[in-house]
Amino acid sequence: MVAKETDGSATADRDARDGVESADVLIVGGGVAGLTAATFTARAGLDTVVVDTDESILARNAHLENVPGFPGGVNARQFLDLLAEQATENGVRRRSGRVTAVEAAADGFEVLAGVGDDESESTDVDADRYVADAVVAASWSDASYLDGLDVETREAGSKEYVAVDDVGRTNVAGVYAAGRIAEKYHQAVVAAGHGAEVGLTVVHDSDVAYYHDWVTPEGYFTDRGREVPPGCEEIDGAERDRRHEAARERMREAFAEPHPEPQRTHPSLVDDELGGSTSSIRRSPSGRSSPSA
Ligand SMILES: Cc1cc2nc3c(=O)[nH]c(=O)nc-3n(C[C@H](O)[C@H](O)[C@H](O)COP(=O)(O)OP(=O)(O)OC[C@H]3O[C@@H](n4cnc5c(N)ncnc54)[C@H](O)[C@@H]3O)c2cc1C
């Protein structure tokens, strides 16, 4: 089985030898924390894959009013689509699938993903296989795939949180956790901020030379006799204006029409099999569908 690509990219990175896709970083979960972590690792130059079941809990929000930068609030489905587009634009490969197992491999981790809810798919020869140097769990609310690694977790009622240090490392080297699954406050901006922080921890733990992810005016470093530090970029006024215009066009396009996807809700509150809040389940242009959980 070859994972469905949600970013339209070619499967060039899927190793032809055995159908295994390799990456520097594999992020489990493409919600708020996972997509933000991925954007930071990819922008730093780490080859990054996100595997996701498209069930971000934020898709159940009615109107998102406390994310910085949106004074009038924003449609949460639209916000999630923008996070996904931003990750893709920065080179992240997004794959569709449910991660069912992460195992230690010779140099890093092997990750198995199935397409459905059935965990038996992890042992199916058809499961998607990935290898990665680092794994980030950003998969609220499923940490079961970490069982084989003895990652420390904390049970709280029906929930399981992954224990992390101050910057997102678990007790297993190379395994990190971000967002709600790491027991951060249940707010989108907190999940995004933690995703960024954990992404940066992965970068700092890697061999990549890195200072900050900054875009600065031309001369900001070099006029003071400094090299442009790794991770930073100096751009001149013309390039700045070009980027501003492209960004304005991009946002005009994104907000030109109401977002087509209906609000989702808690599966226990609806009786249709998709857990949608309306009887007419539509697909957004991004391919995001209504959740099963
Ligand atoms: C009804 C409701 C309204 C809310 N309103 C607000 C609000 O107004 N403001 C606010 O700040 N916060 C709000 N929140 C909270 C906010 O949605 C969460 O705090 C935030 O989404 C957490 O981000 P996350 O990345 O940790 O998890 P999520 O965004 O849920 O992302 C987790 C991702 O992991 C994926 N996943 C899970 N298991 C697997 C697996 N095994 N393999 C692959 N992928 C997997 C899921 O599909 C999902 O895409 C609301 C939540 C709800 C339920």
The ligand as an ORCA input file, in Angstrom:
! r2SCAN-3c Opt
* xyz 0 1
  C     -15.304     21.845     20.576
  C     -13.899     22.405     20.744
  C     -13.696     23.777     20.626
  C     -12.424     24.316     20.829
  N     -12.296     25.663     20.727
  C     -11.069     26.210     20.953
  C     -10.924     27.626     20.910
  O     -11.895     28.381     20.690
  N      -9.693     28.145     21.130
  C      -8.616     27.365     21.401
  O      -7.537     27.901     21.606
  N      -8.724     26.003     21.452
  C      -9.938     25.431     21.227
  N     -10.055     24.050     21.294
  C      -8.872     23.238     21.672
  C      -7.931     22.965     20.489
  O      -8.693     22.408     19.449
  C      -6.834     21.976     20.917
  O      -6.209     22.409     22.102
  C      -5.775     21.822     19.815
  O      -6.378     21.402     18.621
  C      -4.731     20.773     20.254
  O      -3.810     20.625     19.216
  P      -3.060     19.224     18.977
  O      -2.224     19.403     17.760
  O      -2.438     18.797     20.244
  O      -4.240     18.190     18.676
  P      -5.143     18.118     17.365
  O      -5.306     19.459     16.749
  O      -6.368     17.365     17.751
  O      -4.276     17.257     16.360
  C      -4.017     15.894     16.608
  C      -3.888     15.216     15.238
  O      -3.371     13.900     15.440
  C      -4.025     13.018     14.550
  N      -3.864     11.642     15.067
  C      -4.313     11.129     16.256
  N      -3.897      9.841     16.394
  C      -3.171      9.553     15.271
  C      -2.476      8.386     14.830
  N      -2.414      7.258     15.578
  N      -1.846      8.428     13.630
  C      -1.876      9.553     12.877
  N      -2.516     10.692     13.250
  C      -3.145     10.688     14.431
  C      -5.459     13.534     14.489
  O      -6.103     13.143     13.295
  C      -5.219     15.050     14.528
  O      -5.149     15.595     13.216
  C     -11.316     23.471     21.097
  C     -11.522     22.075     21.173
  C     -12.785     21.548     21.017
  C     -12.979     20.080     21.140
*
